[in-house]
């Protein structure tokens, strides 16, 4: 089972997290079964890297604090 928890109060659009995880798990399954991520996902991530400059500063990985219970099994 995979659980994504520890979100602080007031986080908006947690429903988007579910759909994001579904896509990640589908891609992971494809890699495990075939050894390749597929051209569609490669293009998607290339576009994401190309537009990283437009990402809000607060959402960049280095600026997002870890949840307080990180590393603890649930």
PASEBA-1860 file (N, C-alpha, C; in nm, 3 decimals):
! residues 74
1> XXXXXXXX> 0.084/-0.118/0.000/0.000/0.000/0.000/0.089/0.125/0.000 ~ 0.047/0.223/-0.072/0.117/0.350/-0.081/0.031/0.456/-0.016 ~ 0.090/0.531/0.075/0.015/0.638/0.142/0.094/0.767/0.130 ~ 0.028/0.871/0.086/0.087/1.004/0.075/0.014/1.090/0.176 ~ 0.077/1.113/0.292/0.008/1.183/0.400/0.100/1.287/0.463 ~ 0.051/1.350/0.568/0.129/1.450/0.638/0.110/1.590/0.582 ~ 0.004/1.608/0.505/-0.020/1.739/0.444/-0.066/1.838/0.550 ~ -0.009/1.960/0.551/-0.053/2.061/0.647/-0.195/2.108/0.616
9> XXXXXXXX> -0.261/2.161/0.717/-0.395/2.215/0.700/-0.393/2.326/0.596 ~ -0.499/2.333/0.519/-0.514/2.440/0.422/-0.453/2.414/0.286 ~ -0.395/2.297/0.266/-0.338/2.265/0.135/-0.453/2.251/0.036 ~ -0.443/2.322/-0.073/-0.550/2.320/-0.173/-0.523/2.213/-0.278 ~ -0.628/2.161/-0.335/-0.623/2.070/-0.449/-0.553/1.938/-0.421 ~ -0.578/1.880/-0.304/-0.523/1.748/-0.275/-0.578/1.642/-0.370 ~ -0.691/1.670/-0.433/-0.745/1.576/-0.532/-0.649/1.560/-0.650 ~ -0.570/1.664/-0.678/-0.472/1.656/-0.785/-0.359/1.559/-0.749
17> XXXXXXXX> -0.332/1.545/-0.619/-0.227/1.454/-0.574/-0.264/1.311/-0.614 ~ -0.390/1.274/-0.596/-0.434/1.139/-0.632/-0.411/1.111/-0.780 ~ -0.449/1.203/-0.865/-0.432/1.180/-1.009/-0.284/1.180/-1.047 ~ -0.204/1.260/-0.979/-0.060/1.260/-1.006/0.002/1.127/-0.969 ~ -0.035/1.074/-0.852/0.019/0.944/-0.810/-0.023/0.833/-0.905 ~ -0.145/0.839/-0.954/-0.190/0.737/-1.050/-0.100/0.736/-1.173 ~ -0.068/0.853/-1.224/0.020/0.863/-1.340/0.161/0.813/-1.310 ~ 0.211/0.847/-1.192/0.345/0.802/-1.152/0.349/0.650/-1.143
25> XXXXXXXX> 0.246/0.591/-1.083/0.244/0.445/-1.066/0.228/0.373/-1.200 ~ 0.152/0.430/-1.290/0.139/0.371/-1.425/0.275/0.372/-1.495 ~ 0.347/0.485/-1.484/0.479/0.495/-1.546/0.577/0.398/-1.481 ~ 0.572/0.386/-1.350/0.660/0.293/-1.279/0.633/0.149/-1.322 ~ 0.506/0.114/-1.333/0.469/-0.021/-1.378/0.525/-0.047/-1.518 ~ 0.515/0.051/-1.606/0.566/0.036/-1.742/0.717/0.014/-1.741 ~ 0.789/0.089/-1.659/0.934/0.074/-1.652/0.971/-0.065/-1.599 ~ 0.902/-0.109/-1.496/0.932/-0.240/-1.437/0.904/-0.352/-1.538
33> XXXXXXXX> 0.795/-0.340/-1.610/0.756/-0.447/-1.702/0.833/-0.445/-1.834 ~ 0.868/-0.326/-1.883/0.931/-0.317/-2.015/1.074/-0.267/-2.013 ~ 1.114/-0.201/-1.905/1.248/-0.142/-1.898/1.257/-0.007/-1.967 ~ 1.143/0.049/-2.012/1.143/0.176/-2.084/1.025/0.260/-2.036 ~ 1.045/0.392/-2.029/0.937/0.480/-1.985/0.842/0.519/-2.097 ~ 0.879/0.496/-2.219/0.791/0.530/-2.330/0.815/0.673/-2.378 ~ 0.792/0.694/-2.505/0.821/0.824/-2.566/0.728/0.934/-2.516 ~ 0.601/0.901/-2.489/0.507/1.002/-2.441/0.551/1.065/-2.310
41> XXXXXXXX> 0.596/0.982/-2.217/0.641/1.031/-2.088/0.774/1.107/-2.102 ~ 0.860/1.063/-2.192/0.985/1.135/-2.216/0.958/1.276/-2.266 ~ 0.863/1.290/-2.358/0.827/1.422/-2.411/0.766/1.508/-2.300 ~ 0.679/1.449/-2.221/0.614/1.523/-2.111/0.718/1.580/-2.015 ~ 0.815/1.498/-1.975/0.916/1.545/-1.881/1.014/1.642/-1.945 ~ 1.040/1.628/-2.074/1.124/1.725/-2.144/1.057/1.863/-2.144 ~ 0.927/1.865/-2.169/0.853/1.992/-2.165/0.851/2.051/-2.025 ~ 0.835/1.966/-1.925/0.836/2.015/-1.787/0.971/2.078/-1.753
49> XXXXXXXX> 1.080/2.014/-1.794/1.214/2.070/-1.769/1.232/2.203/-1.844 ~ 1.180/2.211/-1.966/1.195/2.332/-2.047/1.125/2.452/-1.984 ~ 1.016/2.428/-1.913/0.939/2.538/-1.854/0.957/2.550/-1.703 ~ 1.061/2.487/-1.650/1.088/2.493/-1.506/1.107/2.637/-1.459 ~ 1.160/2.723/-1.546/1.183/2.863/-1.510/1.053/2.934/-1.473 ~ 0.939/2.888/-1.524/0.812/2.954/-1.501/0.742/2.905/-1.374 ~ 0.799/2.807/-1.309/0.738/2.749/-1.189/0.745/2.849/-1.073 ~ 0.637/2.862/-0.995/0.642/2.952/-0.879/0.754/2.911/-0.783
57> XXXXXXXX> 0.826/3.007/-0.731/0.939/2.980/-0.644/0.901/2.891/-0.525 ~ 0.784/2.914/-0.467/0.743/2.838/-0.349/0.716/2.691/-0.374 ~ 0.701/2.652/-0.500/0.672/2.512/-0.530/0.795/2.434/-0.576 ~ 0.907/2.500/-0.590/1.029/2.430/-0.629/1.075/2.341/-0.513 ~ 1.128/2.225/-0.546/1.161/2.123/-0.447/1.245/2.178/-0.332 ~ 1.340/2.261/-0.360/1.425/2.315/-0.255/1.355/2.411/-0.162 ~ 1.237/2.459/-0.198/1.164/2.556/-0.117/1.043/2.498/-0.045 ~ 1.016/2.370/-0.064/0.899/2.308/-0.001/0.945/2.232/0.122
65> XXXXXXXX> 0.896/2.271/0.241/0.941/2.202/0.363/0.887/2.059/0.369 ~ 0.965/1.973/0.431/0.922/1.835/0.452/0.812/1.833/0.558 ~ 0.716/1.742/0.543/0.613/1.729/0.647/0.678/1.691/0.780 ~ 0.616/1.728/0.891/0.678/1.704/1.022/0.702/1.556/1.055 ~ 0.623/1.464/0.997/0.640/1.322/1.032/0.719/1.245/0.927 ~ 0.801/1.315/0.848/0.874/1.249/0.741/0.968/1.142/0.800 ~ 0.970/1.029/0.738/1.057/0.921/0.784/0.994/0.828/0.885 ~ 0.877/0.861/0.932/0.808/0.775/1.030/0.708/0.686/0.958
73> XX> 0.710/0.560/0.989/0.614/0.466/0.931/0.475/0.494/0.986 ~ 0.376/0.481/0.900/0.238/0.503/0.942/0.167/0.371/0.948
END
